[in-house]
């Protein structure tokens, strides 16, 4: 049996699956697709898993209403298979205060994927509405899933974590395409490229034509690689003169970070680490002009603790500023009970004065606030940070002035996974400062995924990224995504580096998601045009010889959705199938 015949048999077996078998195939494809993400970065696995999606939707045509509900259910199972192993690490956060939250772990580990899978179901249903029996169905799937992924990134505050486009964030040359079309454009190309081998089973007059679509996909990958390599060569890492960075990674456990009684030990550790010599010639913090501490660094309101501010002033030499995360109390008279707070970034001068403040805009659902906060609290629920009333969102994202360096674009924690929020075009900062606390998620794949997604923002905007994390991974990344320096996960230490210089604004920084919208729009128009030219996918039952049993569900599924059926009578379709299987 030739390889093409074997592939056709595999495809037919997938097309004809139904019931629990269909769910298993879809979930397995989703689970294997996670290997394309950090820290594995095995993106070629998508050449195996994404064609399966095409064949599953091919077979969905046997269902009612044009196969749309069947396709949606298939998409839901794929999403569940993709999101459960991709987001399992969220469960770690519920063991920080296990006596209070551990019982919620199954709901988080399964509940969030169950919700996110609704969006992949929407994508599959939309794809089925645009479906045809030729290669255009690859574009239909790419456009539909890109639309549903965009919805996932925006609906109910959004959660675009592990969007399919991140599969091409490594190797670095492939990721450079994001500077042109952003994450959503790369997502479209990722789906279209890796789903293309599905067309190898299509019937064509000339077998050589079957290879056109996969060959075009491989050629596109090659073009992306060449473009990326050229871009990397044109933008070597340059530095901002006089800007010396020192990132402090304390590796504190979460129970220490939120325990006020640990204040003396926390401050002692921060001060000692920040002034630690990094080598024989090092003079500690005096080597740096910018000292950076991670998100929510203190178990207290920093600016309301005079002794802590005095210790920071004693630490910082003249000409050095501190950029640090901290919870910030709202502006109320002293003595007023504080029930809510901001998650903020402070820029503090060597004399202890606050130079600038940024308040986090995009809060984490169930981590920093609860939907319908008042009602949920009355029912006895509270978010992981246990701030009564939830954190207060900031009002505007603005560049932070940092002495001795260009203005910085501040991003706290998972704000860095939202490309459209980062691409502020009314002011051009010189770098991105991302303070985060991935200590919630232990030693897992989560922090690696977070770093990879943050790095994509640097590539999209042409801005260097400086990332300070409590437990890691802290890193300094140049504007094309090269890692200049990093400190690994679960380590305590300091990281000294120069601040990379920004490059001119990228295409994406100038025009945003316009190229991605155009890609999706063209694909939808092509799919609609081809769909209108194609006879209905569900043909009425024709007359057939008595020797064939038309009641078989296998027969119905084969005839209704298979690319092997080209409008022939149903009994001929069966004969064709049996002939292929027997070869």
matplotlib code that plots the C-alpha trace (Angstrom):
import matplotlib.pyplot as plt

x = [0.0, 1.4, 1.8, -1.0, -3.4, -2.5, -3.1, -6.4, -7.4, -6.5, -8.4, -11.5, -11.3, -11.3, -14.1, -16.3, -15.8, -18.9, -20.0, -17.4, -14.8, -15.1, -14.7, -11.6, -10.0, -10.8, -9.5, -6.3, -5.7, -6.1, -3.8, -1.0, -1.3, -0.2, 3.3, 3.6, 3.7, 6.3, 8.3, 8.2, 7.9, 7.4, 5.4, 5.7, 3.3, 0.5, 1.1, -0.4, -3.1, -4.6, -5.4, -7.4, -9.6, -10.3, -11.3, -13.5, -15.4, -15.6, -17.4, -19.6, -21.8, -23.8, -25.5, -28.6, -28.7, -25.8, -23.6, -23.1, -24.1, -21.9, -19.0, -19.5, -19.5, -16.3, -14.7, -15.7, -14.0, -10.9, -10.8, -11.2, -8.3, -6.2, -7.0, -6.9, -3.3, -2.4, -3.8, -3.5, -1.0, -3.8, -4.7, -1.4, -2.8, -5.6, -3.1, -1.4, -4.1, -5.2, -7.5, -9.6, -9.4, -8.1, -11.6, -12.1, -9.1, -11.2, -13.6, -10.7, -8.7, -11.8, -14.2, -12.0, -11.2, -14.8, -15.7, -12.8, -13.8, -17.1, -15.0, -13.4, -16.9, -18.0, -15.0, -15.8, -19.5, -18.6, -16.1, -18.8, -21.1, -18.3, -17.3, -16.7, -15.3, -12.0, -8.9, -10.9, -12.1, -8.6, -9.1, -12.6, -11.1, -8.3, -10.6, -13.2, -10.8, -9.0, -12.4, -13.2, -9.8, -10.2, -13.5, -11.8, -9.3, -12.0, -15.2, -15.9, -12.5, -10.8, -8.3, -6.2, -3.7, -2.2, -3.7, -2.8, -0.4, 2.0, 3.0, 5.2, 6.8, 9.7, 12.1, 12.7, 12.8, 9.3, 8.1, 9.2, 6.0, 4.2, 5.9, 3.8, 0.5, 0.4, -0.8, -4.1, -2.5, 0.0, -2.8, -4.5, -1.3, -0.6, -4.0, -3.9, -0.3, -0.6, -4.0, -2.9, -1.9, -5.5, -6.0, -3.7, -6.7, -8.8, -9.8, -8.3, -7.9, -4.1, -2.7, 0.2, -2.3, -3.0, 0.4, -0.2, -1.7, 0.8, 3.7, 2.4, 2.1, 5.7, 6.8, 5.1, 6.9, 10.2, 9.4, 8.5, 11.8, 13.8, 12.0, 12.7, 16.4, 16.8, 15.0, 17.2, 20.3, 19.2, 18.5, 21.5, 21.1, 22.0, 21.9, 20.7, 23.7, 24.0, 21.1, 22.2, 19.5, 19.4, 16.5, 15.9, 14.2, 13.5, 11.7, 9.4, 6.6, 3.1, 2.2, 5.2, 4.3, 0.8, 1.7, 2.2, 4.1, 6.8, 7.5, 10.9, 12.1, 10.8, 12.5, 15.7, 15.8, 15.0, 17.6, 20.4, 19.6, 19.5, 22.9, 24.5, 27.7, 27.4, 31.1, 34.6, 34.3, 30.7, 29.8, 26.2, 23.3, 25.7, 26.4, 22.8, 20.8, 17.5, 16.7, 13.6, 11.5, 8.6, 4.8, 3.1, 6.5, 5.3, 2.8, 1.8, 1.0, 4.5, 4.0, 2.2, 5.2, 7.7, 10.4, 10.2, 10.5, 13.4, 15.2, 14.7, 16.1, 19.2, 19.6, 19.5, 22.6, 22.2, 21.3, 19.5, 15.8, 13.6, 10.8, 8.7, 5.3, 3.1, -0.5, -1.6, -4.2, -6.8, -6.5, -8.5, -7.8, -5.5, -7.5, -10.1, -10.5, -9.1, -11.2, -9.9, -6.6, -4.8, -2.2, 0.4, 3.9, 5.9, 9.0, 10.9, 13.9, 17.1, 15.6, 12.5, 10.2, 7.6, 8.3, 5.5, 2.7, 0.8, -2.4, -3.2, -6.1, -6.8, -7.5, -7.5, -11.0, -11.3, -7.7, -8.1, -11.9, -15.0, -17.7, -20.7, -18.5, -21.1, -23.4, -20.6, -19.2, -22.7, -22.7, -19.5, -17.0, -13.8, -11.0, -7.6, -6.0, -8.7, -9.1, -12.6, -14.4, -11.7, -8.9, -9.7, -8.9, -6.8, -8.2, -5.6, -2.4, 0.4, 4.1, 6.1, 9.0, 12.1, 15.2, 18.2, 16.1, 13.4, 9.7, 8.5, 5.2, 4.1, 2.4, 1.5, 1.3, -1.0, -1.6, 1.3, -0.8, -3.2, -1.6, -4.3, -4.0, -0.2, -0.1, -0.7, -0.1, -0.5, 2.9, 5.9, 7.7, 11.3, 10.8, 8.3, 8.5, 6.6, 6.4, 4.7, 4.3, 4.2, 4.9, 1.2, 1.9, 4.9, 7.4, 5.1, 4.7, 2.7, 5.6, 7.3, 4.1, 3.8, 7.3, 6.8, 3.6, 5.3, 8.1, 5.7, 4.8, 8.4, 8.5, 5.1, 6.0, 9.8, 10.3, 12.7, 11.0, 12.3, 10.5, 10.9, 9.2, 9.0, 9.9, 11.0, 11.4, 13.0, 14.5, 15.8, 14.7, 15.7, 13.1, 13.3, 12.8, 16.4, 17.0, 19.8, 19.8, 17.5, 17.2, 15.5, 12.4, 12.5, 15.8, 16.8, 19.2, 19.8, 20.2, 22.4, 22.1, 22.1, 18.8, 18.4, 17.4, 14.1, 14.0, 11.7, 8.0, 6.9, 4.1, 2.0, 2.8, 1.7, -1.5, -2.5, -4.7, -5.7, -3.5, -5.0, -8.5, -7.8, -6.4, -9.5, -11.8, -10.3, -10.4, -14.0, -14.9, -13.1, -14.8, -18.3, -17.7, -16.6, -19.5, -22.0, -20.5, -20.7, -23.8, -25.3, -23.2, -26.2, -27.7, -31.3, -31.4, -31.3, -32.6, -30.2, -30.0, -31.8, -28.5, -27.2, -28.4, -29.0, -29.8, -26.2, -24.9, -21.5, -22.9, -24.7, -21.6, -19.4, -21.8, -22.6, -19.3, -16.5, -14.4, -14.5, -18.2, -18.7, -22.5, -22.6, -25.4, -25.0, -24.4, -21.5, -20.0, -20.2, -18.5, -15.8, -15.2, -15.0, -12.6, -10.3, -10.4, -9.6, -6.6]
y = [0.0, 3.4, 6.2, 8.2, 5.2, 4.7, 8.4, 8.2, 5.2, 7.1, 10.1, 8.1, 6.4, 9.8, 11.2, 8.2, 8.4, 9.2, 9.4, 8.8, 7.8, 11.2, 12.9, 10.9, 11.8, 15.5, 15.6, 13.7, 16.2, 19.1, 17.5, 16.8, 20.4, 21.7, 20.4, 23.2, 25.7, 26.7, 25.1, 22.3, 24.4, 21.3, 23.2, 20.5, 18.4, 20.7, 19.1, 16.0, 17.5, 20.3, 18.1, 15.9, 19.0, 19.3, 15.6, 15.8, 18.7, 16.8, 14.0, 16.3, 16.8, 13.7, 15.5, 17.6, 21.3, 20.9, 19.4, 22.7, 21.3, 18.2, 20.4, 22.7, 19.7, 18.4, 21.8, 21.7, 18.4, 19.6, 22.7, 20.7, 18.5, 21.6, 23.7, 21.2, 20.1, 23.6, 25.3, 22.6, 24.8, 27.2, 24.6, 25.3, 28.7, 27.1, 25.4, 28.6, 28.7, 25.2, 25.2, 27.9, 27.2, 23.7, 22.3, 24.6, 23.1, 20.7, 23.5, 25.7, 23.1, 21.8, 24.8, 27.4, 25.0, 24.1, 27.8, 28.5, 25.5, 27.3, 29.6, 26.7, 25.3, 28.6, 28.5, 25.0, 25.8, 28.9, 26.9, 24.3, 27.1, 28.1, 24.5, 23.2, 20.0, 21.5, 23.2, 26.3, 24.6, 25.1, 28.9, 28.5, 26.8, 29.4, 32.4, 30.9, 29.9, 33.2, 35.0, 32.7, 33.2, 36.9, 36.6, 34.5, 37.3, 39.9, 38.5, 39.0, 40.8, 38.2, 35.4, 34.9, 32.6, 30.0, 31.4, 29.1, 31.8, 31.3, 28.0, 30.1, 32.1, 29.7, 29.5, 33.2, 33.9, 32.6, 34.9, 38.0, 37.8, 39.2, 42.6, 42.8, 41.2, 40.8, 37.8, 37.4, 37.4, 34.9, 32.8, 32.8, 31.7, 29.0, 27.3, 27.6, 26.3, 23.3, 22.2, 22.2, 18.5, 17.5, 18.3, 15.4, 13.1, 15.2, 13.8, 15.7, 14.9, 15.0, 13.4, 15.9, 18.7, 17.3, 18.6, 22.2, 23.4, 21.7, 22.8, 26.4, 26.1, 24.9, 27.7, 30.2, 28.9, 29.2, 32.8, 33.6, 32.1, 34.1, 37.3, 36.7, 35.9, 39.1, 41.2, 39.7, 40.5, 44.1, 44.7, 43.6, 44.3, 47.9, 49.5, 52.7, 54.6, 54.9, 52.7, 49.8, 47.4, 45.2, 42.9, 41.3, 37.8, 36.9, 33.6, 34.2, 31.7, 33.2, 32.8, 35.0, 37.7, 38.2, 37.9, 41.3, 39.7, 38.8, 42.4, 42.6, 39.4, 40.4, 43.8, 42.3, 39.9, 42.5, 44.9, 42.2, 40.7, 44.0, 45.0, 41.6, 41.7, 39.9, 39.3, 40.3, 43.8, 44.4, 47.1, 45.9, 48.2, 51.0, 49.3, 50.0, 53.1, 51.2, 48.6, 46.6, 44.5, 42.3, 42.6, 43.1, 42.9, 43.8, 42.3, 45.9, 49.3, 50.5, 54.3, 54.0, 52.4, 55.2, 52.8, 50.8, 53.9, 55.0, 51.7, 52.0, 55.5, 54.2, 51.4, 53.6, 55.6, 58.9, 58.5, 55.1, 54.7, 51.8, 50.4, 48.1, 46.6, 47.2, 47.3, 50.9, 52.2, 54.6, 58.3, 58.4, 60.2, 58.4, 56.4, 55.5, 51.7, 50.5, 47.7, 47.9, 48.6, 49.1, 46.7, 49.3, 50.1, 52.8, 54.6, 55.7, 58.1, 57.8, 60.1, 58.0, 60.3, 58.7, 59.9, 58.1, 55.6, 53.2, 51.3, 48.0, 48.3, 44.7, 42.8, 39.0, 37.5, 35.4, 36.4, 40.1, 40.5, 38.4, 38.9, 40.4, 41.0, 42.1, 39.2, 36.6, 37.9, 37.7, 34.0, 33.5, 33.5, 35.5, 35.9, 34.3, 37.6, 37.9, 41.6, 42.5, 44.2, 43.2, 45.3, 48.7, 48.9, 51.8, 54.4, 54.8, 53.2, 55.7, 55.6, 55.8, 58.3, 56.6, 58.7, 57.8, 55.8, 56.4, 56.3, 52.7, 51.0, 49.4, 46.0, 44.1, 40.3, 39.0, 42.4, 41.4, 38.7, 41.3, 42.6, 45.3, 46.8, 47.1, 48.8, 52.3, 54.6, 58.0, 57.8, 55.8, 54.4, 53.2, 49.9, 47.6, 46.9, 43.8, 43.1, 39.8, 37.2, 33.7, 32.2, 31.3, 28.6, 26.8, 24.9, 24.3, 25.1, 28.3, 30.7, 29.5, 30.2, 33.6, 34.6, 33.4, 35.5, 38.5, 38.3, 38.4, 41.9, 43.0, 41.6, 43.1, 46.6, 46.7, 47.5, 45.8, 43.9, 43.9, 41.3, 41.0, 38.0, 36.9, 33.3, 33.6, 33.7, 37.2, 38.3, 41.2, 40.8, 43.0, 44.5, 41.5, 38.9, 37.9, 37.0, 39.2, 37.8, 35.7, 34.1, 30.7, 29.5, 28.9, 30.6, 33.4, 36.0, 39.2, 39.9, 42.6, 43.8, 46.8, 48.2, 47.3, 50.2, 50.3, 50.1, 52.1, 51.3, 48.1, 47.8, 46.3, 49.2, 51.7, 50.0, 47.4, 44.5, 45.9, 43.3, 40.5, 41.7, 41.9, 38.3, 36.9, 38.9, 37.7, 34.1, 34.4, 35.9, 33.1, 30.5, 32.0, 32.3, 28.6, 27.5, 29.2, 27.4, 24.0, 21.9, 21.4, 19.1, 17.2, 15.5, 14.2, 10.4, 9.1, 5.8, 3.0, -0.7, -2.8, -4.6, -1.6, -0.8, 3.0, 2.9, 2.4, 5.5, 4.8, 5.1, 8.4, 9.9, 8.9, 10.3, 13.5, 15.0, 13.2, 14.9, 11.5, 12.0, 14.4, 14.2, 10.6, 8.3, 7.0, 3.4, 4.5, 6.4, 3.2, 1.1, 3.7, 3.6, -0.2, -0.2, 2.3, 0.3, -2.9, -1.6]
z = [0.0, -1.0, 1.6, -0.1, 0.1, 3.8, 4.5, 2.7, 4.9, 8.1, 6.9, 6.1, 9.5, 11.1, 8.9, 9.8, 13.6, 15.6, 19.2, 21.9, 19.4, 17.7, 21.0, 21.8, 18.5, 18.9, 22.4, 21.5, 18.7, 21.2, 23.8, 21.3, 20.0, 23.4, 22.5, 20.0, 22.9, 25.4, 26.9, 24.3, 21.1, 18.9, 16.3, 13.6, 15.6, 14.2, 10.8, 12.4, 14.6, 12.5, 9.4, 11.8, 12.5, 8.8, 8.5, 11.6, 10.1, 6.8, 8.7, 10.6, 7.5, 8.4, 11.3, 11.2, 10.2, 7.7, 10.3, 12.2, 15.6, 15.1, 14.1, 17.1, 19.5, 17.8, 18.3, 22.0, 22.5, 20.7, 22.9, 26.1, 25.0, 24.2, 27.3, 30.1, 29.6, 28.5, 31.6, 34.3, 36.2, 37.2, 39.9, 41.7, 42.8, 44.8, 47.0, 48.2, 50.9, 50.6, 53.6, 51.9, 48.2, 47.5, 47.1, 44.1, 42.2, 40.0, 39.1, 38.0, 36.2, 34.3, 34.6, 32.8, 29.9, 29.7, 29.3, 26.8, 24.7, 23.9, 21.6, 19.7, 19.3, 17.8, 15.5, 14.2, 13.7, 11.7, 9.7, 8.8, 7.6, 5.2, 4.3, 0.8, -0.7, -1.8, -0.4, 0.3, 3.5, 5.0, 4.7, 6.1, 9.2, 9.5, 9.3, 11.6, 14.3, 14.1, 14.7, 17.6, 19.1, 18.9, 20.6, 23.3, 23.8, 24.3, 25.7, 29.4, 29.8, 27.6, 28.1, 24.9, 26.7, 24.4, 21.3, 18.4, 16.9, 19.8, 18.2, 15.8, 18.6, 18.4, 16.4, 16.6, 12.8, 12.4, 15.2, 13.3, 11.2, 14.2, 13.6, 10.4, 11.2, 15.0, 17.0, 15.2, 11.8, 12.9, 14.3, 10.9, 9.1, 11.8, 11.3, 7.5, 7.2, 9.5, 8.3, 4.7, 4.6, 4.9, 1.2, 0.3, 0.3, -2.0, -5.4, -8.2, -12.0, -11.6, -8.4, -8.5, -7.9, -4.4, -3.3, -4.3, -1.0, 1.3, -0.9, -0.8, 3.0, 3.3, 0.9, 3.1, 6.2, 4.3, 3.3, 6.9, 8.0, 5.4, 6.4, 10.0, 9.5, 7.4, 10.1, 12.9, 10.9, 10.2, 13.9, 16.1, 19.8, 20.7, 24.1, 25.7, 26.8, 30.6, 31.5, 33.7, 34.9, 38.0, 38.4, 41.8, 41.8, 45.5, 44.9, 47.8, 48.6, 48.3, 51.9, 52.8, 50.2, 51.7, 55.4, 57.1, 60.0, 57.5, 56.7, 58.4, 56.8, 53.3, 53.5, 54.7, 51.9, 49.2, 50.5, 50.8, 47.4, 45.6, 46.9, 46.3, 44.3, 41.0, 40.4, 41.5, 40.1, 41.2, 43.7, 44.2, 43.6, 42.8, 39.5, 38.4, 37.4, 37.5, 40.1, 39.4, 41.9, 40.9, 41.1, 44.5, 46.1, 49.7, 52.2, 53.1, 51.5, 50.7, 50.8, 54.1, 55.8, 56.5, 57.8, 54.5, 52.4, 54.5, 54.0, 50.2, 50.3, 52.2, 49.6, 46.5, 45.6, 43.9, 40.3, 40.8, 40.8, 41.9, 39.8, 41.9, 42.2, 45.2, 46.3, 46.6, 48.9, 47.5, 48.4, 51.6, 54.9, 57.3, 59.8, 57.2, 56.9, 53.6, 52.0, 48.5, 46.7, 43.4, 42.0, 41.0, 39.8, 41.6, 40.4, 43.5, 43.6, 45.7, 48.3, 48.7, 46.7, 44.4, 40.8, 39.0, 39.6, 37.3, 38.3, 36.7, 34.2, 33.2, 36.4, 36.6, 37.0, 40.2, 41.1, 41.6, 41.3, 41.1, 38.4, 40.2, 43.2, 45.7, 45.0, 45.0, 48.3, 49.9, 48.8, 50.6, 47.7, 47.5, 45.0, 45.5, 46.7, 49.3, 48.9, 50.1, 47.3, 44.8, 43.4, 41.9, 38.1, 36.9, 34.5, 31.7, 30.5, 30.2, 29.8, 33.0, 33.2, 34.4, 35.1, 33.0, 30.5, 27.9, 29.1, 29.8, 28.9, 32.1, 32.1, 35.3, 35.2, 32.5, 30.9, 28.7, 26.9, 25.3, 22.1, 21.4, 24.8, 24.5, 21.1, 22.3, 19.3, 20.9, 22.6, 21.7, 24.8, 24.7, 26.4, 28.1, 31.8, 32.8, 36.6, 37.4, 40.2, 38.6, 42.1, 42.1, 39.6, 41.0, 38.8, 35.8, 32.2, 33.0, 33.6, 30.4, 28.4, 30.1, 29.1, 25.6, 25.2, 26.8, 24.4, 21.5, 22.6, 22.1, 18.6, 17.6, 18.8, 18.2, 21.9, 24.4, 27.2, 30.8, 32.9, 36.7, 38.2, 41.8, 41.2, 37.6, 34.8, 34.8, 31.6, 29.4, 25.8, 22.9, 20.4, 18.0, 20.7, 21.5, 25.2, 26.3, 29.9, 32.0, 35.5, 35.5, 37.2, 40.9, 41.5, 43.9, 42.6, 40.7, 37.0, 35.7, 32.1, 29.8, 28.6, 24.9, 22.6, 20.7, 16.9, 14.7, 15.0, 13.3, 10.7, 13.5, 15.8, 13.1, 11.8, 14.5, 13.4, 10.0, 8.1, 10.1, 9.5, 5.8, 5.8, 7.5, 5.3, 2.1, 3.4, 4.3, 0.9, -0.9, 1.3, 0.7, -3.0, -3.2, -1.0, -3.3, -6.2, -4.6, -4.4, -1.0, 1.2, 2.3, -0.8, -0.8, -0.7, -4.3, -5.6, -5.2, -5.7, -3.2, -2.3, -0.4, 3.1, 3.1, 6.8, 7.9, 9.8, 8.4, 4.9, 5.8, 7.2, 4.3, 1.7, 3.5, 4.4, 2.6, 0.0, -1.8, -2.6, -5.6, -5.9, -7.0, -6.1, -2.6, -3.6, -5.8, -2.9, -0.8, -3.5, -3.8, -0.1, 0.0, -2.9, -1.2, 2.1, 0.4, -1.5]

ax = plt.figure().add_subplot(projection="3d")
ax.plot(x, y, z, "-o")
ax.set_aspect("equal")
plt.show()
